[in-house]
Amino acid sequence: MAGKTARLDAARFGPWALITGASSGIGRGFAGQIAANKINVVLAARRLAALDELGRELAARHGIRFRSLRADLAGPDFMDAVIGETQDLDIGLVVSNAGDMVLGEFVTGDYALLARETTLNVNSHLAIAHHFGQRLARRGEGGLLLVSSTAALQAVPYTANYSAAKAYVFNLGEGLHHELAPKGVNVTVVLPGATRTPMLSRFGADKGSMGRLAMPVDSCVADALNSLRVNRAVRVSGRMNRLATTLPRTARTRLFGALSKSMAQQASAADTGVPAAGQAR
Ligand SMILES: NC(=O)c1ccc[n+]([C@@H]2O[C@H](COP(=O)([O-])OP(=O)(O)OC[C@H]3O[C@@H](n4cnc5c(N)ncnc54)[C@H](OP(=O)(O)O)[C@@H]3O)[C@@H](O)[C@H]2O)c1
């Protein structure tokens, strides 16, 4: 069983780490555990105030430095901001984590939202892995951690575009693991299942049986960072999730599709007025 805080060698994965999606949920958890290992953090997301507040808290608690990077990773030219804020730093660790999910029937879904979801869940990983993959390879050591999902392992009706995007991240990460290992760079792609974050709450999935089965953020993050440290190519978070991967693919598609359909129906019945996933904040 993974501990609640990962141990990382700051000499190898520091002195700076970049974490996307650091303002909330799993990304916030990564920032906390990386800072606890005395690695300075660049915190990237759209909500600058949340990043600044987290950065100040981590700096006070762990004596590290931080930089907040406001970037819309589903917008145009987002890499200009990412490169601009990081080019003077020696980045030894990159966690490409930011993501969001559009829930509901594909053909009646809002095309603009689906396109934004794809830019965020596919293109941001592509651009970040390419730019920082080059930098890490030149450096000859460090780590790249990509956050996919167990949704990558089979099609999931009613979150079809999300599961397709996460399959891209899964295959990208696994491929880069083999390309970058000879250059001294660890690459791990992590596949969380349901994890207790604001994303889960937005879809009302924090209640009932899914809420009870959902992993705590700290365990998911510690397991992912420990997997990167030992350079595992792929890690499904949590024993129950690993067990679920042994079900036949068709059964998983039916099961997860039914769950997504029911979440979509509940969300549309509740119609909370909360911005839909993928919408600009
Ligand atoms: N929670 C789960 O059950 C679960 C399961 C499997 C995989 N995952 C994956 O884990 C990752 C983190 O999800 P989470 O559950 O922690 O969700 P979350 O609590 O909603 O956090 C998502 C993070 O991504 C950032 N983000 C969203 N859209 C962005 C954009 N356009 N530009 C820049 N940053 C953006 C958000 O920051 P701002 O809003 O401030 O921009 C936030 O920091 C995602 O890739 C998700 O697909 C989650």
The ligand as a Gaussian input file, in Angstrom:
#p B3LYP/6-31G(d) Opt

LIG

0 1
 N      -11.241000      12.918000     -10.082000
 C      -11.328000      11.786000     -10.746000
 O      -12.151000      10.920000     -10.394000
 C      -10.408000      11.513000     -11.904000
 C      -10.382000      10.196000     -12.426000
 C       -9.537000       9.920000     -13.491000
 C       -8.730000      10.917000     -14.027000
 N       -8.790000      12.183000     -13.508000
 C       -7.928000      13.195000     -14.140000
 O       -7.175000      13.855000     -13.148000
 C       -6.860000      15.168000     -13.597000
 C       -7.212000      16.161000     -12.508000
 O       -8.618000      16.092000     -12.290000
 P       -9.283000      16.470000     -10.877000
 O      -10.223000      15.389000     -10.543000
 O       -8.243000      16.875000      -9.918000
 O      -10.168000      17.705000     -11.344000
 P      -10.389000      19.168000     -10.730000
 O      -10.419000      19.124000      -9.259000
 O      -11.543000      19.711000     -11.478000
 O       -9.060000      19.920000     -11.180000
 C       -8.808000      20.143000     -12.541000
 C       -7.621000      21.076000     -12.655000
 O       -7.387000      21.332000     -14.044000
 C       -7.383000      22.744000     -14.254000
 N       -7.951000      23.088000     -15.534000
 C       -9.176000      22.742000     -16.036000
 N       -9.364000      23.313000     -17.238000
 C       -8.236000      24.031000     -17.498000
 C       -7.835000      24.862000     -18.565000
 N       -8.627000      25.083000     -19.618000
 N       -6.601000      25.443000     -18.508000
 C       -5.795000      25.253000     -17.437000
 N       -6.124000      24.484000     -16.403000
 C       -7.336000      23.887000     -16.425000
 C       -8.246000      23.320000     -13.131000
 O       -7.828000      24.640000     -12.815000
 P       -8.615000      26.003000     -13.209000
 O      -10.068000      25.709000     -13.161000
 O       -8.122000      26.981000     -12.188000
 O       -8.115000      26.323000     -14.578000
 C       -7.881000      22.401000     -11.975000
 O       -6.696000      22.855000     -11.354000
 C       -7.636000      15.380000     -14.901000
 O       -6.782000      15.166000     -16.003000
 C       -8.697000      14.301000     -14.843000
 O       -9.133000      13.914000     -16.121000
 C       -9.602000      12.499000     -12.473000

